[in-house]
Amino acid sequence: MQLALLEHLSARSGSGDAAKLDGRRFMVSQRAVLQGDRVLADLMLNRIKAEGHLEGRVALPLDQTLVFGQAGIQMLPEDVLDRSGETTACYIVRARAAR
């Protein structure tokens, strides 16, 4: 298995607010709500100028990391696809309280 960073995007939003970023290859959007010691978030990752997306709702304890992904997804650019055609797209999320 070979891992490759396709794009690094970082979004911040207040509790109940949304954030959206457009990168070179991907668009990321999130809406997060702080509930006690965890964050509830709706996450979406879309390819720009192509089909394919990941989306979901997660509950994440503060200061924990989540790897949100899907195996076999066909949303990766052709120049980074594995020769076998097997790919996994991952979106790494970390919930932190503002300081």
Contacts in CASP RR format, 6 or more apart in sequence:
PFRMAT RR
TARGET T0000
AUTHOR 0000-0000-0000
METHOD contacts of the structure
MODEL  1
MQLALLEHLSARSGSGDAAKLDGRRFMVSQRAVLQGDRVLADLMLNRIKA
EGHLEGRVALPLDQTLVFGQAGIQMLPEDVLDRSGETTACYIVRARAAR
2 82 0 8 1.000
4 80 0 8 1.000
6 25 0 8 1.000
6 26 0 8 1.000
6 76 0 8 1.000
6 77 0 8 1.000
6 80 0 8 1.000
7 23 0 8 1.000
7 24 0 8 1.000
7 25 0 8 1.000
7 26 0 8 1.000
9 21 0 8 1.000
9 23 0 8 1.000
9 26 0 8 1.000
9 28 0 8 1.000
10 21 0 8 1.000
11 19 0 8 1.000
11 20 0 8 1.000
11 21 0 8 1.000
11 28 0 8 1.000
11 30 0 8 1.000
12 19 0 8 1.000
13 19 0 8 1.000
13 30 0 8 1.000
13 31 0 8 1.000
13 32 0 8 1.000
14 32 0 8 1.000
14 34 0 8 1.000
14 98 0 8 1.000
15 32 0 8 1.000
15 33 0 8 1.000
15 34 0 8 1.000
16 31 0 8 1.000
16 32 0 8 1.000
16 33 0 8 1.000
17 31 0 8 1.000
17 32 0 8 1.000
18 29 0 8 1.000
18 30 0 8 1.000
18 31 0 8 1.000
19 29 0 8 1.000
19 30 0 8 1.000
19 31 0 8 1.000
20 27 0 8 1.000
20 28 0 8 1.000
20 29 0 8 1.000
20 30 0 8 1.000
21 27 0 8 1.000
21 28 0 8 1.000
21 29 0 8 1.000
22 48 0 8 1.000
23 48 0 8 1.000
24 48 0 8 1.000
25 47 0 8 1.000
25 48 0 8 1.000
25 77 0 8 1.000
26 45 0 8 1.000
26 46 0 8 1.000
26 47 0 8 1.000
26 48 0 8 1.000
27 45 0 8 1.000
27 46 0 8 1.000
27 47 0 8 1.000
27 48 0 8 1.000
28 43 0 8 1.000
28 44 0 8 1.000
28 45 0 8 1.000
28 46 0 8 1.000
28 91 0 8 1.000
29 43 0 8 1.000
29 44 0 8 1.000
29 46 0 8 1.000
30 41 0 8 1.000
30 42 0 8 1.000
30 43 0 8 1.000
30 44 0 8 1.000
31 41 0 8 1.000
31 42 0 8 1.000
32 39 0 8 1.000
32 40 0 8 1.000
32 41 0 8 1.000
32 42 0 8 1.000
32 95 0 8 1.000
33 39 0 8 1.000
33 40 0 8 1.000
33 41 0 8 1.000
34 97 0 8 1.000
37 61 0 8 1.000
37 62 0 8 1.000
38 59 0 8 1.000
38 60 0 8 1.000
38 61 0 8 1.000
38 62 0 8 1.000
38 95 0 8 1.000
39 59 0 8 1.000
39 60 0 8 1.000
39 62 0 8 1.000
39 95 0 8 1.000
40 57 0 8 1.000
40 58 0 8 1.000
40 59 0 8 1.000
41 57 0 8 1.000
41 58 0 8 1.000
41 60 0 8 1.000
41 93 0 8 1.000
41 95 0 8 1.000
42 55 0 8 1.000
42 56 0 8 1.000
42 57 0 8 1.000
43 54 0 8 1.000
43 55 0 8 1.000
43 56 0 8 1.000
43 57 0 8 1.000
43 58 0 8 1.000
43 68 0 8 1.000
43 91 0 8 1.000
43 93 0 8 1.000
44 53 0 8 1.000
44 54 0 8 1.000
44 55 0 8 1.000
44 56 0 8 1.000
45 53 0 8 1.000
45 54 0 8 1.000
45 55 0 8 1.000
45 89 0 8 1.000
45 91 0 8 1.000
46 52 0 8 1.000
46 53 0 8 1.000
47 53 0 8 1.000
47 75 0 8 1.000
50 75 0 8 1.000
50 77 0 8 1.000
51 74 0 8 1.000
51 75 0 8 1.000
52 73 0 8 1.000
52 74 0 8 1.000
52 75 0 8 1.000
53 75 0 8 1.000
54 68 0 8 1.000
54 69 0 8 1.000
54 70 0 8 1.000
54 73 0 8 1.000
54 75 0 8 1.000
54 89 0 8 1.000
54 91 0 8 1.000
56 68 0 8 1.000
58 66 0 8 1.000
58 68 0 8 1.000
58 93 0 8 1.000
60 66 0 8 1.000
60 93 0 8 1.000
60 95 0 8 1.000
61 95 0 8 1.000
62 95 0 8 1.000
62 96 0 8 1.000
62 97 0 8 1.000
63 94 0 8 1.000
63 95 0 8 1.000
63 96 0 8 1.000
64 94 0 8 1.000
64 95 0 8 1.000
65 92 0 8 1.000
65 93 0 8 1.000
65 94 0 8 1.000
66 92 0 8 1.000
66 93 0 8 1.000
66 94 0 8 1.000
66 95 0 8 1.000
67 90 0 8 1.000
67 91 0 8 1.000
67 92 0 8 1.000
67 93 0 8 1.000
68 90 0 8 1.000
68 91 0 8 1.000
68 92 0 8 1.000
68 93 0 8 1.000
69 88 0 8 1.000
69 89 0 8 1.000
69 90 0 8 1.000
69 91 0 8 1.000
70 88 0 8 1.000
70 89 0 8 1.000
71 86 0 8 1.000
71 87 0 8 1.000
71 88 0 8 1.000
72 86 0 8 1.000
72 87 0 8 1.000
72 88 0 8 1.000
73 87 0 8 1.000
73 88 0 8 1.000
73 89 0 8 1.000
74 87 0 8 1.000
75 89 0 8 1.000
76 87 0 8 1.000
76 89 0 8 1.000
81 87 0 8 1.000
END
